[in-house]
Amino acid sequence: MKNFFTKPNRRNFFLRSSLAGALAAIPGGQWLAATAGVGKAGAAAGGKRDYFKELGLRPFINAAGTYTTLTASLMFPEVMQAIEYSSKHFVQLLDLHQAVGRRIASLIGCEDALVTAGAASALTLGTAACLTGSNQEFILHLPDTTGMKTEVIIQKSHRYGYDHAVRDCGIRYVEVETREELEAAINEKTAMMHFFNAADPQGKIKVAEFAELGKKHGIPTFNDAAADVPPVENLSKYIKMGYDLVTFSGGKGLRGPQSAGLLLGRKDLIEAARLNNSPYSDSIGRGMKVNKEEILGMMVAVEVYLKTDHAAEWREFERRVKLIADRVASLPGMKTEMFVPEIANAVPHLRITWDEATLKLTAEEVVKKLREGEPSIEIGPGAKNGTITIAVWMLQPGEAQVVARRVREVLNRA
């Protein structure tokens, strides 16, 4: 049987050697001349390239928030420095994964950590860890779960678009609604209990009770808190609460690489997640590769985020909301309100409402005009019935003033 826990083998070595030989056969003078020509052409063009303009793409001001389809957040400068540093060096990938995992775990206060290819990847790897442990036969066979525990308990109100990442492992969800139903559902096939943090208000079993039930019955609990930083305390809150695994998105509030995420938790489960992950070739996570730049960048993102003055940052968000609200509130029929979402994206937002029948302007039309205007502005999703939402936390210096002016212009023309 194939053993994928070994160093690169002789066959791989000769494959790489033959490729290297083929590249070496290219006449050096011609190859150097070709690449030098590209460099000179770029320099001759003068200044920095506008890549998006070349591609016919139009950047926008992000007054919507950290949504994946809008490319989430912008990375801290320190993260970019770490990425640039890492891009110039080679390192053993498994050693880097483990060293960075230890550093992140020490910063957050958990047993171990793994940088994953986003929070969805963490869901797959964490589930796989609960199914296989370190059993090599099981790891090789996933998503064939023969011989494994196969059931994952979840509250009915917690089913969501990302649970596909859990189902990828071949599990069967068992839906429950009450504590009594959950305890009755636990049996010898139960592998894990899955909690979606943003759905806590909708579920009858609340976040702390869910972790307590897992501990009571010896079942690993996994909390998907992907978009739930800030507040900064959440990074350690659910581990302290008793969850065995927790995931956060790396490219949202943490402002690390968007294609990275964090899997935090029990040392044995994190190690099992590593064994199910790239670079092990015959594993369910082989396609979830995270490069050295993202791994190091994610570590630095955590370091910088934990050192951030979050109170000062909050005051700045409130200032931006007030600035935009003040520009709009003087228009007839406009109502403005600052609010903070209960869980995900829990930072100050601005809600603007009006009577569409009186103003003769729909919320959808406002979204369209802001998007198509100059500069292009994206605002929060769910605009309808004379209500739009503006998120200010991804705005760059000076952009709050631009958003205030453009929103007022669009509303005032009506």
C-alpha positions in Angstrom: 0.0 0.0 0.0 1.1 3.5 -0.8 2.7 5.5 2.1 2.3 9.2 1.6 4.0 10.2 4.9 7.5 9.8 3.4 10.0 12.2 1.9 10.1 12.8 -1.8 11.0 9.5 -3.5 13.6 8.5 -6.1 11.0 8.7 -8.9 10.1 12.3 -8.0 13.8 13.1 -7.8 14.4 11.9 -11.4 11.3 13.6 -12.6 12.5 16.9 -11.3 16.0 16.3 -12.6 14.7 15.7 -16.1 12.7 18.9 -16.0 15.7 20.8 -14.8 17.7 19.4 -17.6 15.2 20.4 -20.2 15.2 24.0 -18.9 19.0 24.0 -18.9 19.0 23.0 -22.6 17.5 26.4 -23.5 20.4 28.6 -24.9 21.4 30.8 -22.0 22.1 33.8 -24.1 18.7 33.7 -25.8 16.8 33.1 -22.6 18.6 35.9 -20.7 18.1 38.3 -23.7 14.4 37.5 -23.8 13.8 38.1 -20.1 16.0 41.2 -20.1 13.9 42.5 -23.0 10.7 42.1 -21.0 12.3 44.0 -18.1 13.5 46.9 -20.3 10.1 47.1 -22.0 8.4 47.4 -18.6 10.9 50.0 -17.5 10.5 51.9 -20.7 6.8 52.2 -20.2 7.6 54.3 -17.1 6.3 54.0 -13.5 4.3 51.3 -12.0 1.9 49.1 -14.1 -1.8 49.6 -13.7 -2.6 45.9 -13.9 -6.4 46.3 -13.4 -6.6 48.9 -16.1 -4.7 46.7 -18.4 -7.2 43.9 -17.8 -10.2 46.2 -18.2 -11.1 46.0 -14.5 -12.5 48.9 -12.4 -11.5 49.1 -8.8 -14.0 50.5 -6.3 -14.4 52.0 -2.9 -15.4 49.3 -0.5 -18.3 50.6 1.7 -19.8 47.1 1.8 -17.5 45.1 4.1 -15.2 42.0 4.0 -17.2 39.9 1.5 -15.2 37.3 -0.4 -16.8 38.3 -3.8 -15.5 41.8 -3.2 -12.0 40.5 -2.4 -12.5 41.0 1.4 -10.0 43.3 3.1 -6.7 44.9 2.3 -3.7 43.3 4.0 -1.6 45.1 6.7 1.7 46.6 5.3 3.5 44.3 7.7 1.8 41.3 6.1 3.0 42.4 2.6 6.5 42.7 4.0 6.4 39.1 5.3 5.1 37.9 1.9 7.9 39.7 0.1 10.5 38.3 2.6 9.2 34.8 2.2 9.1 35.0 -1.6 12.9 35.3 -1.7 13.7 32.2 0.3 13.1 28.4 0.3 12.1 26.5 3.4 10.7 23.1 4.3 7.0 23.5 4.1 6.0 21.1 6.8 8.5 22.7 9.2 7.1 26.1 8.4 3.5 24.9 9.0 4.4 23.6 12.4 6.5 26.5 13.5 3.9 29.1 12.5 1.2 27.0 14.1 3.1 27.0 17.4 3.6 30.8 17.2 -0.1 31.5 16.4 -1.2 29.1 19.1 1.0 30.9 21.7 -0.4 34.3 20.7 -4.0 33.2 20.8 -3.9 30.8 23.7 -4.7 27.4 22.3 -2.9 24.1 22.1 -2.1 24.3 18.4 -3.0 26.1 15.1 -2.9 25.5 11.4 -2.9 28.0 8.6 -5.5 26.8 6.0 -6.6 27.8 2.6 -9.4 29.9 4.0 -12.1 29.0 6.6 -13.9 26.7 4.3 -10.7 24.6 4.0 -10.5 24.6 7.8 -14.0 23.1 7.9 -13.0 20.3 5.7 -9.7 19.6 7.4 -11.1 19.9 10.9 -13.9 17.5 10.0 -11.4 15.1 8.4 -9.4 15.2 11.6 -12.4 14.2 13.7 -13.1 11.3 11.3 -9.6 9.9 10.8 -7.4 11.0 13.6 -3.9 9.9 12.6 -5.1 6.6 11.1 -3.3 6.5 7.7 -5.7 4.0 6.2 -8.6 6.3 7.0 -6.8 9.4 5.7 -6.1 7.7 2.3 -9.7 6.6 1.9 -11.7 9.8 2.6 -14.4 10.6 1.5 -15.0 6.9 1.7 -15.9 6.6 5.4 -15.9 2.8 5.7 -15.0 1.9 9.3 -15.2 5.5 10.6 -17.8 7.4 12.6 -19.9 9.2 10.0 -22.4 11.5 11.6 -22.1 15.2 12.4 -24.8 16.8 14.6 -25.9 20.3 13.7 -28.8 22.5 14.7 -31.4 22.8 11.9 -31.1 26.6 12.0 -27.4 26.4 11.6 -27.4 24.7 8.1 -25.8 27.1 5.7 -23.9 27.5 2.4 -20.6 26.5 3.8 -21.6 23.1 5.3 -20.7 21.6 1.9 -17.1 21.9 3.1 -18.0 19.5 5.9 -20.1 17.2 3.7 -17.1 16.9 1.4 -15.7 14.4 3.9 -18.5 11.9 3.3 -20.4 12.6 6.5 -24.1 12.6 7.1 -25.6 15.6 9.0 -28.1 14.9 11.8 -30.3 17.9 12.4 -31.6 18.7 15.9 -33.3 21.7 17.5 -33.3 21.2 21.2 -30.8 20.0 23.9 -33.0 16.9 24.4 -32.9 16.1 20.7 -29.1 16.6 20.5 -28.4 14.2 23.4 -30.8 11.6 21.9 -29.0 11.9 18.6 -25.6 11.0 20.0 -24.5 7.4 19.3 -21.5 5.3 18.4 -21.5 6.9 14.9 -21.3 10.5 16.1 -17.9 12.0 14.9 -18.4 15.7 15.6 -20.8 18.5 16.6 -20.9 21.5 14.2 -21.8 25.0 15.3 -22.2 28.1 13.0 -21.4 31.0 15.2 -23.3 33.7 13.3 -26.5 31.6 13.7 -26.3 31.6 17.5 -29.3 33.9 17.8 -31.5 31.6 15.7 -30.6 28.3 17.5 -32.2 27.0 20.6 -28.9 25.6 21.9 -26.6 28.6 22.5 -22.9 28.7 21.9 -21.7 27.9 25.4 -24.2 25.2 26.0 -23.3 23.5 22.7 -19.6 23.3 23.8 -20.7 22.0 27.2 -22.8 19.2 25.7 -19.8 18.1 23.5 -17.6 17.9 26.6 -20.3 16.0 28.5 -20.6 13.3 25.9 -16.9 13.3 24.7 -17.8 14.5 21.2 -15.5 17.0 19.4 -17.2 20.4 18.9 -16.3 22.7 15.9 -17.3 26.3 15.8 -17.2 28.2 12.5 -16.6 31.8 13.5 -15.1 32.8 10.2 -16.4 36.4 10.0 -16.5 37.0 13.8 -13.4 39.0 14.3 -13.6 41.8 15.6 -13.9 41.9 18.5 -10.4 40.7 19.2 -11.5 38.7 22.2 -13.3 36.2 19.9 -10.0 34.8 18.8 -9.6 33.0 22.1 -13.2 33.2 23.4 -14.6 29.9 21.9 -11.4 27.9 22.8 -11.8 29.1 26.4 -15.5 28.2 26.2 -14.5 24.6 25.5 -14.7 24.1 21.7 -12.2 21.6 20.4 -11.9 23.3 17.0 -12.5 26.9 15.9 -12.0 28.5 12.5 -11.6 32.2 11.5 -11.1 33.6 8.0 -7.7 35.1 7.5 -8.7 37.8 5.0 -11.5 39.5 6.7 -11.1 41.4 10.0 -7.6 39.9 10.6 -6.5 41.5 7.3 -4.2 38.7 6.3 -4.2 36.9 2.9 -7.7 36.4 1.7 -6.9 32.8 0.6 -5.8 31.9 4.1 -7.6 31.0 7.3 -7.0 29.7 10.8 -7.9 26.4 12.3 -7.4 26.5 16.1 -7.8 23.9 18.8 -6.7 20.6 20.3 -3.2 19.5 19.5 -4.2 16.0 18.4 -6.9 17.3 16.1 -4.7 19.9 14.6 -2.0 17.3 13.9 -4.6 15.1 12.3 -5.8 18.0 10.2 -2.1 18.5 9.0 -2.0 14.8 8.0 -5.1 15.3 5.9 -3.7 18.4 4.3 -1.3 19.5 1.5 1.6 18.7 0.9 0.6 15.1 1.5 -0.3 14.0 -2.0 -3.0 11.3 -1.3 -5.2 13.3 1.1 -8.6 15.0 0.9 -6.8 18.4 1.5 -4.2 18.1 -1.2 -5.9 20.7 -3.3 -6.0 23.1 -0.3 -2.4 24.2 -0.7 -1.2 27.2 1.3 2.1 28.6 0.1 4.9 29.8 2.3 4.1 33.5 1.7 0.5 33.0 2.9 1.6 31.0 5.9 4.1 33.6 7.1 1.7 36.5 6.1 -1.1 34.9 8.2 1.2 34.7 11.3 2.2 38.4 10.9 -1.5 39.4 10.5 -2.3 37.8 13.8 0.6 39.5 15.5 -0.3 42.9 14.1 -4.0 42.5 14.8 -3.4 41.6 18.5 -1.2 44.7 18.9 -3.8 47.0 17.2 -5.4 49.8 19.3 -9.0 48.5 18.8 -10.6 51.2 20.9 -9.0 53.9 18.7 -10.0 52.0 15.6 -13.6 51.8 16.9 -13.7 55.6 17.4 -12.5 56.1 13.9 -15.3 53.8 12.6 -17.9 55.9 14.5 -16.4 59.1 13.2 -16.8 57.8 9.6 -20.4 56.8 10.2 -21.2 60.2 11.6 -19.5 62.0 8.8 -21.6 60.2 6.2 -24.8 60.4 8.2 -24.4 64.2 8.7 -24.2 64.7 5.0 -27.3 62.7 4.3 -29.5 63.6 7.3 -30.2 67.1 6.0 -32.0 65.8 2.9 -35.8 65.8 3.2 -37.2 62.4 4.2 -33.9 60.8 5.1 -33.4 58.8 8.3 -30.0 57.6 9.5 -29.0 55.2 12.2 -25.7 53.8 13.4 -25.9 50.1 14.3 -23.5 47.2 15.1 -24.4 43.7 13.8 -24.8 41.2 16.7 -22.1 38.8 15.6 -20.5 38.7 12.2 -18.9 42.0 11.0 -19.6 43.4 14.5 -18.4 47.0 13.8 -20.3 50.3 13.4 -22.4 50.5 10.2 -24.7 53.2 8.8 -28.3 52.5 7.8 -30.1 55.0 5.6 -33.9 54.8 5.0 -36.5 56.7 3.1 -40.0 56.4 1.6 -39.5 55.1 -1.9 -43.0 56.2 -3.0 -42.3 59.7 -2.0 -38.7 60.0 -3.2 -39.3 58.0 -6.4 -36.0 56.2 -6.0 -35.5 52.6 -5.0 -32.7 51.2 -2.9 -31.7 49.0 -5.8 -31.3 52.1 -8.0 -29.1 53.8 -5.4 -26.8 50.7 -5.4 -26.6 50.8 -9.2 -25.9 54.5 -9.4 -23.1 54.3 -6.8 -21.6 51.3 -8.6 -21.7 52.8 -12.0 -20.7 56.3 -11.0 -17.2 57.8 -10.6 -15.6 56.6 -8.4 -17.4 53.3 -8.2 -18.6 52.5 -4.7 -20.0 49.2 -3.4 -22.3 49.3 -0.4 -23.7 46.6 1.8 -25.9 43.8 0.5 -29.6 43.5 1.0 -30.6 46.9 -0.2 -34.4 47.0 -0.5 -37.6 48.8 0.6 -35.9 52.2 0.8 -33.0 51.0 3.0 -29.3 50.8 2.2 -26.4 49.9 4.5 -22.9 51.4 4.5 -20.0 49.6 6.1 -17.1 52.0 6.9 -14.4 49.7 8.3 -12.8 48.9 4.9 -12.6 52.5 3.8 -9.2 54.0 3.2 -8.1 57.5 4.4 -10.2 60.1 2.7 -12.8 57.7 1.3 -15.4 58.4 3.9 -15.7 61.9 2.5 -16.0 60.6 -1.0 -18.7 58.1 0.0 -20.6 60.9 1.9 -20.5 63.2 -1.2 -21.5 60.5 -3.7 -24.4 59.1 -1.5 -25.7 62.6 -1.0 -25.5 63.4 -4.7 -27.4 60.2 -5.7 -30.2 60.7 -3.1 -30.4 64.5 -3.7 -31.0 64.1 -7.4 -34.2 62.2 -6.6 
